[in-house]
Amino acid sequence: MNNLDNMRFIMEIFASFSPEIELLLSYFSLFLMIYFNFLPLGKNNKDMN
């Protein structure tokens, strides 16, 4: 899960700016995790089969 590690690293950098940006990025990262988890679903299922 390299994408998650990179996202955490970027979040730690941006979290030092301000609480508002940290809150905004927390919602954005949640959206990104859901997006990246469900986007390649069909591709992963084809590879597994």
C-alpha positions in Angstrom: 0.0 0.0 0.0 2.4 2.6 -1.2 -0.3 5.1 -2.0 -1.5 5.2 1.6 2.0 5.8 2.9 2.5 8.7 0.4 -0.8 10.2 1.4 0.0 10.0 5.1 3.4 11.7 4.3 1.7 14.5 2.4 -1.0 14.9 5.1 1.7 15.3 7.8 3.3 18.0 5.7 0.0 19.9 5.1 -1.3 19.4 8.6 1.4 21.8 10.0 -0.1 24.8 8.2 -3.4 25.4 9.9 -6.3 23.5 11.6 -8.7 24.4 8.8 -6.5 23.0 6.1 -6.0 19.9 8.3 -9.7 19.4 8.5 -10.2 20.0 4.8 -7.5 17.5 3.9 -8.8 14.9 6.3 -12.1 14.9 4.4 -10.2 15.0 1.1 -8.0 12.1 2.1 -11.1 10.1 3.2 -12.6 10.7 -0.2 -9.3 9.7 -1.9 -9.1 6.5 0.1 -12.7 5.6 -0.9 -12.0 6.6 -4.5 -8.8 4.6 -4.8 -10.4 1.6 -3.1 -13.5 1.4 -5.3 -12.1 2.6 -8.6 -10.0 -0.4 -9.6 -12.5 -3.0 -8.3 -13.3 -4.4 -11.7 -9.7 -4.6 -12.7 -8.7 -6.4 -9.5 -11.6 -8.9 -9.8 -10.5 -9.7 -13.4 -6.9 -10.2 -12.3 -7.9 -12.5 -9.4 -10.1 -14.6 -11.7 
